[in-house]
Amino acid sequence: MKKLLAAVALIPLVAACSYMDGSAKTNTEASAPPQLTAEQRTEAVTQLNDITGMLLDSQKVYNDAAKLAKDPDYKAQLASLSSDRAQEAANFEAHVRNIGGTPVTSGGAGGAWQSSMMNLASLGQNDTKAAVGQVLKAENGLVQKLDDTLADSKLADSTKEFLKGARDHIAADRDHVADLKSQIDARVKKKNS
């Protein structure tokens, strides 16, 4: 009986771990296509593809940041974040297909987002602090884009539900990156004291 109770108690832990490692499926991968008006479908595909492009760009940038980082632990965490963004982009692509749209398969975002990406690319040296700082800027940009998109009243509830889940996941990652940046800043301050 104790073994059975212990096994049952582990189920939520295993489920949480599968979500954290990126292997969990989003709610759209298992559900039937939502009924959307043509206007809702067009708006959803446009918005989701914009975010997908940002996710694909961020995946590349985080991979580059991992290469720039000197600290092996930070390298591993940035590489993990890069993999997570690739999985999140795949989830967005699947959602676009699920609602009858054609997903983008490459990045190419513009404006401030692109500027943030270029700042990282121009560092040119192994600099963990700068790399993590640029990743944090990119994460903030993703969360802001998701918040702006969620405020769009033209989106169907099913699309907003999908976006809320993605936003929560990305915001948690952003908070983790902010913690990494704080740790690095504290190390640098201590080293310079």
Secondary structure, DSSP 8 states (H G I E B T S, - for coil): -HHHHHHHHHHHHHHHHHHHTT-S--HHHHS------HHHHHHHHHHHHHHHHHHHHHHHHHHHHHHH--SHHHHHHHHHHHHHHHHHHHHHHHHHHHTT-----S----HHHHHHHHHHHT--S--HHHHHHHHHHHHHHHHHHHHHHHT-TTS-HHHHHHHHHHHHHHHHHHHHHHHHHHHHHHHHHHHH-
